[in-house]
Amino acid sequence: MGVVGAVLFLVWINFAPFLARLALGERFGRPLDGGATAWDGQPILGPHKTWRGIAVGVAAGALAGPLLGVGAAAGAAAGLAAMAGDLATSFLKRRLKYPSGLPRAGLDQFLEGVLPLAVLYPSLELGPWQALLALSLFFPLSFAGSAFWHYVLYRPSGGGYPRIVRATTRLREWRACHAPLARWQTWLNFESYVYYRVVMARVFRLLGWYERGVANVLAVRVRPVELEFPDLPGAFEGYRVLLLTDLHLDGVPALTETLVEQVQGCEVDLCLVGGDVRMEMYGPMAPALRHLRRLLGHVRARDGVFGVLGNHDCIEMLPEFEAAGVTMLVNEARELRRGGDAVWLVGVDDPHYYRCHDLPLAFRKVPGNAFTLFLAHSPEVYREAAGHGARVYLCGHTHGGQICLPRIGPLFTHSHAPRFTAAGPWEYRGMVGYTSRGAGASGVPVRFHCPGEIPLITLRRVSAPGAYKG
């Protein structure tokens, strides 16, 4: 295949890991360096250099080797050489403190092209000038591909949305914010329609449990919770936070009325909306938002109502949330003051499905010694939150499992975080967390051995931490 074949081979083995990342997202993406840092305090390689990437690069070489006429073994060796070149380049860029993912002409392409071509050179029928020609063609092609990938992956979405998101996220957002163009698109949504609507709902109806499960959903109650801290600013002793999360207001008739009955007359200092206002992950959003406006009309919060987006929400819902009286925190922070004391409220975008959370951006204005309330839809960024100094982590998403077995607990948590964060109070490295079981239900609108809740959290200042009382 000559020069053209060599160039196509080099492009293929170097871009195969990117294609795998696009297809698989963060699955199987275990970092090679395990998150460790070097002597300069920078990551050794960074989170995007993974064992999966190495394996994909080697496999891509093995698959393409026979097409190039060098055999699978030589192709795999060339793929490994390209990955080694990529790792060496990444290590050097980290030491030079170049921004992660930003393409550098020449530096990015040199080792990734020279090393695999050196491995293949004895097997290829190329002269020295042909090899140089192959490299001279590969370099601009590789740089153009990297620049395009960086543009697609990291360009800001505009419209006041302060988060860098991926192209796949944009597609999911568009699909989630609009009614399906055709009915078959709903039917082919396996989890939302086939699994829940067809399979699981039918199973519960056949067992005669469906109506009882729906009644359990409507048994939601306000749950008093006390969290204790020795470093809580004195003016915030007794500060009351109402946490409304996983409402799914358009999923069960009479749910909104039940919630109104629970919160009516409840006066708090702060109300937090933790995401997932609508039932489905696709289709119309207006019905759920109408219910939300009705519910919030009965909430009295001295410092206002703040919220974050969940995996059933999307960026196009922000204006409607704001119109309903919710100040949305999209990787942002707000200072709450009482006299001379202050606490900071930090909210991040959905860390579960859209993965648009950005903690460095959210914490950028927060003083290092501030007492911080951290709000996220799910518990999945608890390590990062603790690393940024969050004192309280409030979230939902898991529904506590929604369907639990006695003495065993939830069958599924739908969270990548450990099960100790699935429901109720928990602690991690001095940070106190509380995961609400949620006020509504999603998927199949039933609950068993896992009642819904509206946590009413009171912050207490104590001489020694007791962490939680409920």
N, C-alpha and C positions, 0 to 999 in steps of 0.2 A: 504493500500500500504506500510505501515511500514516505515522503515528507508530510503529505496530507494525512495519512494514517497516523503518523507519529503525533501530529498536532491534535487530531481528534482524540487520540488516546489520552494525552496529557490533560486536555480540557475535561474529559469524562471522569478521570480518576480524581481530579481536584474538585469537581463540582458535585460529585455523587453525595458527599456528606451534607452539602447544603440541601440537596433534594430530599434526603432522608429527614432532615430537620423540618423541612416544609411539610412533609407527609406525616411525621410522627409527633411534631411539637416537642414537648419536653420528655416524652416517654423514652425510657432506656437511656436518657442522656446524662449518665453519671460522669461528673467531671474527672479528668485524669489526675488532677492535682489534689482532689478531695477538698478543695476550698482553702488549701494552705497558702501561706504567703512566704515570699523570699526575704532576704536580708534587708531589702529596701522598703518593706512594708506593702509592696504591691503583690497581687496574686502571681503565683509561679507561671501559670498558663492562662487562667481565667475560666469561667464557667462554661464557655462555648467549645472548649477543647475536651472532647468526651471519648470514652471507650467506644461508644457507638460509632462516632466519626471514624476512628481508626479501623474498626471492623468493616465499615461500609467502604472505606477507601481501598482496603485490601481485597474485599470481595469484588468491587468494581474492576480492579485490575485483573483478577483471576478470570472474570467473565469476558473481558475484552481482549485478554492476551491471545487466545486462539484466533480471534478475528484479525489481529495484527500479524499473526503468523509466528509468534514467539512462544506460545504455549501458556497454559494456565499458571504454572509455577513462576515463570519469569514475569508474567503480568502481575501476579500477587506481590512479588518482590518489588516491582516498580511502584505498585500502589503503596506499599509500606514505606518505600523511600520518599514518595511524595508526602505522605503523612508526617514522616520525620522532619522533612523540610518545613512543613507548615508549623509543626510544634516549635522548631528552632526559631522560625520567624516570629511566632507569637511570643516566645520567651524574650527575644530581643526587643520587640515593640513594647512589651511591658516595662522593660528596664529603661527604655527611652521615654516612657510615660505617654505614649501615643494613645488617643481615645480608642476604646474597645470597638472593634468592627470597622473602623475607618480605614478604607483601602489606601495603600501607599504604593505608588508606581515604582516598579523595580524591586523594592524590598520584598513585597509580597510574592512576586512571581519568580524570583531568581532561584531559590533553593527548591521550590515546588516544581520547577521545570528542569533544572539542571540535574538534580539527584536521580529522579526516575529515568531520565534519558540516559544518564551514565550507566544505570543498571541494564537498560535495554540495548545500549549501543553495540555490544559484541554480537547480539542476535539479529540486529537490524542491518539491512543492506544499505547503509547510509555512509556517505563520505563525511569528512569533517565539515565541509562547507554546507552540505545538506542538513547536518545536525544543527549548525548555527542558524540556518534558514528556518528550521522547525522551531527553534527557540525564539527567534525574532518574530515569528507569527504568533506563537503561543503567548508571549508577554502582553501585547496589546489586547488580545482576545480575553485573557484571564483578567486583566485590569478592568476592561469594560464590563465583564460579567460581575466582578466584585463590586464595582461602582453601582451597577444597576441593582444588585442584590441589596446593597446598603440603602439605596434610595427607597426601594419597595419596603424594606424591613423597618427602617428607622425614621422615615420622614414624618413630621408632625401632621396630625389630621386637620389642623386649622379650626376655625370657628370657635376659638377660645378654649379648645380642649387641650390642656397642658400635659399631654402624654404622648410618648412615642409608641406607636403600635405597629403590628405586623399586617401584611396584606391579607393573610388568612383571617385575622381578627376583623378587618374591614368587611370581608365577605360575610362572616357570621353576624356582624352587627347589622348589615343591610337586610339579611334574611330574617333576623329576629325582630326588626322594627317594622316590617311590612307584612301584611297578610299574604299568604302564598298566592302566587300567580295562577296556580291551578290546584284543584283538589288533590290530585295525585301526589303533589309535593308534601302535603300533610300526611297522607297515608304512608309515604315512604320514610317519614321521620320515625325511625325504629323505636327509640326510647320514649318519645313523647306520645306517640300514637299507638304503634303496634304493641309495644310491651305493656304500657300502662292501661291504655284505653281498651285494647282488645283482650290481651292475655290476663293481666292481673285483675282488672275489674270483673271480668267474667268468672275468674276463680273465686273471688270473694262473694259474688252473687250466688254462685252454685253452692257455696258453703253456708249461705244464709247469714253471712257476717257483714255484708256491705252496709246496711242501714245502721247497724250498731256502730260500725266504724265511723260513719258520717256523724252520728250523734256524739261520739267521742271528740270529734273535731270541734263541735260547738260547745264543748265543756271547758273551753279555754278560760283561764282565770289569771288575775294579777298575782304575781308572786313576789312578796317582799324579800329583799336580799340586802345584807349589810356587808360591806367590804371595809376592812380596817387597815390603816396605814400610819406608821409613826411619823412620816414625812409629809402628810397631807397639810397644805397651808391652812392655818388656823381659821381663816374666814370661811373655809369650805367645809367645816365640820357640819355634818347633817345634810350635805348637798344631795339632792334627790334627782335621779336620772331615770326616766321612763324609756325603756328599750322596746321599740316596735320593729320586729323583723320577721321576714318570711310570712308576710300577711296573706298573699295569694287571694286577694279580696274577691276576685270574680270567679273563684272556683267552687265555693259552697254557698248556696242560698242561705240568707239569714246570718252569715258570718259577720258582716259589717255591723248589723244591729247588735249582735252579741258583744262585739268589741266595744261599741259605743256604750253599752250598759256597763261594761267593766271600767272604762276610763272616765266616764262622766263624773264630774265633780272632783276629779283628781288634779291637784295643783302640785306642780313639780318645778324644779329649777331648770331642767334641761330635758328635751325630748329628742331621742335619736331614732331615725328610721334606717334599719340595717339592710335594706334591699329586698328584692323579690316581691314586688307589689302585685304583679299579675300572676295568673295560674300557669299559663303556657310560656314557652321560650320563643314563641313566634306569634304573629298575628296582631290583631287590634290591641292597642294599649289604653284606649279611651275609657272603657268600662271600669277597669281597675282604678284608674286615676280619679274617676268620679266618686268611687267608693272611698278613696283615700281622702279627698277633700271633705267628704262628710265626716269621716272619722276624726280628722285633725281639727275640725270645727269644735270638737268637744274636749280638746287638750289645752290646758293652760300651763305654759312653760315660760318662766320668767326670763330665761336667756335665749328662748327661741327653740325652733325645731331644725335640726341638722340631719342630713342623710348621706348615704353612699349608694352606689349602684350595685346590684347583685347580678347573678348570672341569668335571671329572667328579665332583667332590665337592659336598656341599651342607651347609647348616648343621645339619641333623638328624643328621649323622654325627659331630658333635663329641663327644658322650658316649662313643661307641664308640672314637674315636681316643684319648680320655683313658683309657678302660679298657684299651687296648692299651699304655699307657705313654707316650703322646705328649702333651707339653704343647703345646696348640694356641695359636698366636699369631694372634688375630683383630684386626688393627690394634693390636698391642701390642708392648711392648719388655721385655726382661729384661737385668739386669746380670749379667755373668759375671766373677768375681774370681779373681785369683791373687795372694795376698799383698796388697801395697798397690796393685797395678795392676788395671785393669778394662777390659773391652771390653763393648759393648752389642750385643745381638742384637735386631733389629727385624723383625717379620713382618707382612705385610699379606694381607688377603683377596684372592680371585681378581681380578686386574686385566684378564682377557681376556674372559670370557663374562658373568659376573655383574657385573663392574665394581664390586665392593664395596670396593675398596682405599680407604684413607683415611690418607694419609701424615701430614698434620698431627696426626691423632689418635694414630697409631702413634709419632711422634717427640716427643710432647708432654713426656715425662719424661726424654728423653735430653739430657744436657749438651751444650752447643754444641761443645765441643772433644773430645768422646768419639770413640774409634776404634769404628766401627760396622759390624757385619756385617748386611747387609740381605738378607732372604729373601722372595722372591715366587715365585708359580708361573711367571710368564712374564716376559720382559725388557721388557715394554711400558711400564713406568713408570720407565725408567732415567733420563730427564731429571729427573723429580721427585725421585727418590732422590738424584741428585747435588746437586740444589738444597737438599736437607735435610742434606747433609754425609755421606752414606753413603760409607764407604771401600771396602767390598767388596759387590758385588751378586751373589748366588747365585740361580740360577733354572733352569728347565727348559722344559717345555711344547712346544717346537718339535720335539723328538725328533731335532734336527739335520737335519730334513727326512724322516727315516726311509727314504725312497727317494731316492737321489741318483744323479746321473750322473757318471761319471769325468771329472775336470778341470772340470766345470761346477758340481757341487754339488747342493743340494736343488732339487727341482721346486717344492715349496711349503714354507713355514715355518709357516704357520697363525699368524702373528704380525703385528701392525701395526707392530712395531719394525723398524728397518733390518736388512738382511741381515747386517751385520757382527756383530750380536748373536745370530745364529741358532745358533751352536755354538762351544764352546771359549772361550778367553780373549779378552777385548776391554777397551778402555779408553774412558772418556768423562770429560773434564774432571777428571782426577786420580782418578777412581773406577775401580777395577779390577773387571771383571765376569767371571763364568764361567757360561756356559749349558751345562748338561749335555744330552747327547744322550738321556738317559733310560735307565732299566733295562729297560723293557718296550716294547710296541708297541700302538697303538690303531688303530681303523678296520679296515683289513685287517692282520692280525697277521703282517706280513712286514717284513723289512729288506733293503736292498740298498745296498752301498757306504756304509753308515752304521751301524757296529756300536754296540750299546748299551753303556752305561758306568755304573759307579758311581764317581764322582770321590772320591778320597781326597786332600783338600786340606790341605797343610801351609803354615802361615803362617811367613814368615821375616822377621827384622829385619835390614836391611842399611843400610850407610851411604849408598848411592845406589840409587834404585829400579830394579829389573830387571823388576818387574811379574809376569813369568810364566816358569816353567820346567816342562816336562812331558816 
